[in-house]
Amino acid sequence: MNKNLIVVILIFNFLIFSSFLSAQQTTAQQSTAVEIETLLNSKTVTYAQVSRFVLEAANVIAADPQTAYSLAIERNWLSKNVAHDDLARLNNVSQLLMSSFNIKGGIMYSLTNSAHYAYRELVHMGVIFGRHDPAMLVSGENLLFYVNRLLAIQESQGFAESRREAQRLARETVAHSQVLDAEIADNDTPEEITILED
């Protein structure tokens, strides 16, 4: 009876705990969905909103927009002369994207780390299409597009890098097996072949 009671208590605790985790996950998903919907409906976004969404996409933990903005300022991902409630401009958003996603960029961006060259790098990479004014205000829809495009580019580059690595390993394996085949062919006695197999 005692064992049955322990089993029942454990099952009850498991069910309560798993339903609690499920509720938390659902709440987090709803929160993200509301945040995305808010961004899509915004004609302009603030630096706090931009920081929260970009840092979340870059897997940098920030609990709320103000914390995300403070972290971006602290790490010099945003210029110190922008306030959290200022409307976001494309060049500063470009700098935040480049920095938070750890994109190296070209020589001018590497030397200056400026918002202007961050904007030009993202145009060159195809994240920002066409000619825009770097000082233009960014809408929520544009922000979502830029982040999505950047993630797609990074994913395709990651796939290409992993494919190159797989091809390199395959070439090394073929070369190694050819060396082993040559060593086995050079051995005249069966004793030496059995030593190589062990």
C-alpha positions as CSV (number, residue, x, y, z in Angstrom):
1,M,0.0,0.0,0.0
2,N,2.8,2.3,0.8
3,K,4.4,1.9,-2.6
4,N,1.1,2.5,-4.3
5,L,0.6,5.7,-2.4
6,I,4.1,6.9,-3.4
7,V,3.5,6.1,-7.1
8,V,0.1,8.0,-7.0
9,I,1.8,11.0,-5.4
10,L,4.6,11.0,-8.0
11,I,2.2,10.8,-10.9
12,F,0.1,13.6,-9.4
13,N,3.2,15.8,-8.9
14,F,4.3,15.0,-12.5
15,L,0.9,16.0,-13.9
16,I,0.8,19.2,-11.9
17,F,4.4,20.1,-12.9
18,S,3.9,19.3,-16.6
19,S,0.7,21.3,-16.8
20,F,2.5,24.2,-15.1
21,L,5.3,24.1,-17.7
22,S,2.8,23.8,-20.5
23,A,1.0,26.9,-19.2
24,Q,4.2,28.8,-19.0
25,Q,5.2,27.9,-22.5
26,T,1.8,28.8,-23.9
27,T,2.0,32.2,-22.1
28,A,5.5,32.8,-23.6
29,Q,4.3,31.9,-27.1
30,Q,1.2,34.1,-26.7
31,S,3.5,37.0,-25.5
32,T,5.7,36.6,-28.6
33,A,2.7,36.5,-30.9
34,V,1.3,39.6,-29.3
35,E,4.7,41.3,-29.6
36,I,5.0,40.4,-33.3
37,E,1.4,41.5,-34.0
38,T,2.1,44.8,-32.3
39,L,5.2,45.3,-34.4
40,L,3.4,44.5,-37.6
41,N,0.8,47.1,-36.8
42,S,3.3,49.8,-35.9
43,K,4.1,52.5,-38.5
44,T,7.2,53.4,-36.4
45,V,9.0,51.6,-33.6
46,T,11.1,52.8,-30.7
47,Y,14.7,51.8,-29.9
48,A,13.5,49.9,-26.9
49,Q,11.1,47.8,-29.1
50,V,13.8,47.3,-31.7
51,S,16.3,46.2,-29.1
52,R,13.9,43.7,-27.5
53,F,13.0,42.1,-30.8
54,V,16.5,42.0,-32.3
55,L,18.2,40.7,-29.2
56,E,15.5,38.0,-28.9
57,A,16.2,37.0,-32.5
58,A,20.0,37.0,-31.8
59,N,19.5,34.7,-28.8
60,V,20.6,37.4,-26.3
61,I,18.4,37.2,-23.2
62,A,16.5,40.4,-22.4
63,A,13.4,40.3,-20.2
64,D,11.7,43.4,-21.5
65,P,12.3,46.3,-24.0
66,Q,13.9,48.6,-21.4
67,T,16.4,45.9,-20.3
68,A,17.2,45.1,-24.0
69,Y,17.8,48.7,-24.8
70,S,20.1,49.1,-21.7
71,L,22.0,46.0,-22.8
72,A,22.4,47.3,-26.3
73,I,23.7,50.7,-25.1
74,E,26.0,49.0,-22.6
75,R,27.6,46.8,-25.3
76,N,27.9,49.7,-27.7
77,W,25.4,48.1,-30.1
78,L,23.5,51.3,-30.2
79,S,24.7,54.9,-30.2
80,K,24.6,56.4,-26.7
81,N,22.8,59.5,-28.1
82,V,19.6,57.7,-28.8
83,A,16.9,57.4,-26.1
84,H,14.8,54.3,-25.5
85,D,11.6,56.1,-26.5
86,D,13.1,57.7,-29.7
87,L,11.8,56.5,-33.0
88,A,14.2,54.0,-34.5
89,R,16.2,55.1,-37.6
90,L,17.5,52.6,-40.2
91,N,21.2,53.3,-39.8
92,N,21.0,52.7,-36.0
93,V,18.9,49.6,-36.4
94,S,21.5,48.4,-39.0
95,Q,24.2,48.8,-36.4
96,L,22.2,46.9,-33.8
97,L,21.6,44.1,-36.2
98,M,25.3,43.9,-37.3
99,S,26.5,44.0,-33.7
100,S,24.0,41.7,-32.0
101,F,24.3,39.0,-34.7
102,N,28.1,39.4,-34.6
103,I,28.5,40.1,-38.3
104,K,32.1,41.1,-39.2
105,G,31.3,43.3,-42.2
106,G,33.7,44.9,-44.6
107,I,36.8,46.9,-44.0
108,M,35.1,50.2,-43.5
109,Y,32.6,48.8,-41.0
110,S,35.4,46.9,-39.2
111,L,37.5,50.1,-38.9
112,T,34.7,52.5,-37.9
113,N,31.9,50.4,-36.4
114,S,29.6,53.2,-37.5
115,A,25.9,53.0,-38.1
116,H,26.4,54.4,-41.6
117,Y,28.7,51.5,-42.7
118,A,26.5,49.0,-40.9
119,Y,23.6,50.2,-43.1
120,R,25.8,49.9,-46.2
121,E,26.9,46.4,-45.2
122,L,23.3,45.2,-44.8
123,V,22.4,46.7,-48.2
124,H,25.4,44.9,-49.7
125,M,24.3,41.6,-48.0
126,G,20.8,41.9,-49.4
127,V,19.1,42.3,-46.0
128,I,18.0,45.8,-47.0
129,F,16.7,46.0,-50.6
130,G,17.1,49.0,-52.8
131,R,18.2,52.5,-51.9
132,H,16.8,53.9,-48.7
133,D,17.7,56.9,-46.6
134,P,19.8,55.7,-43.7
135,A,18.0,58.2,-41.5
136,M,14.5,57.0,-42.4
137,L,12.2,55.8,-39.6
138,V,11.8,52.0,-39.4
139,S,8.3,50.4,-39.3
140,G,7.6,47.3,-37.4
141,E,6.9,45.5,-40.7
142,N,10.3,46.5,-42.0
143,L,12.0,45.5,-38.8
144,L,10.5,42.0,-39.0
145,F,11.5,41.8,-42.7
146,Y,15.2,42.8,-41.9
147,V,15.5,40.3,-39.0
148,N,13.9,37.5,-41.0
149,R,16.1,38.2,-44.0
150,L,19.2,38.3,-41.8
151,L,18.3,35.0,-40.2
152,A,17.7,33.4,-43.6
153,I,21.1,34.5,-44.8
154,Q,22.8,33.2,-41.7
155,E,21.0,29.9,-42.0
156,S,22.1,29.5,-45.6
157,Q,25.7,30.4,-44.8
158,G,25.6,27.9,-41.9
159,F,24.3,25.2,-44.2
160,A,27.0,26.0,-46.8
161,E,29.7,25.9,-44.1
162,S,28.5,22.6,-42.7
163,R,28.3,21.2,-46.2
164,R,31.9,22.3,-46.9
165,E,33.0,20.7,-43.6
166,A,31.3,17.4,-44.5
167,Q,33.0,17.4,-47.9
168,R,36.4,18.1,-46.3
169,L,35.8,15.2,-43.9
170,A,34.8,12.9,-46.8
171,R,38.0,13.8,-48.7
172,E,40.1,13.1,-45.6
173,T,38.4,9.8,-45.1
174,V,39.0,8.8,-48.7
175,A,42.6,9.8,-48.5
176,H,43.1,8.0,-45.2
177,S,41.6,4.8,-46.6
178,Q,43.8,5.0,-49.7
179,V,46.9,5.3,-47.4
180,L,45.7,2.2,-45.4
181,D,45.1,0.3,-48.7
182,A,48.6,1.2,-49.9
183,E,50.1,0.1,-46.6
184,I,48.3,-3.2,-46.7
185,A,49.3,-3.8,-50.4
186,D,53.0,-3.1,-49.5
187,N,52.9,-5.9,-46.9
188,D,53.9,-9.3,-48.3
189,T,53.2,-11.6,-45.4
190,P,49.8,-12.4,-43.9
191,E,51.1,-11.8,-40.4
192,E,51.7,-8.2,-41.0
193,I,48.2,-7.8,-42.4
194,T,46.6,-9.3,-39.3
195,I,48.7,-6.9,-37.1
196,L,47.3,-4.0,-39.1
197,E,43.7,-5.3,-38.6
198,D,44.1,-5.4,-34.8
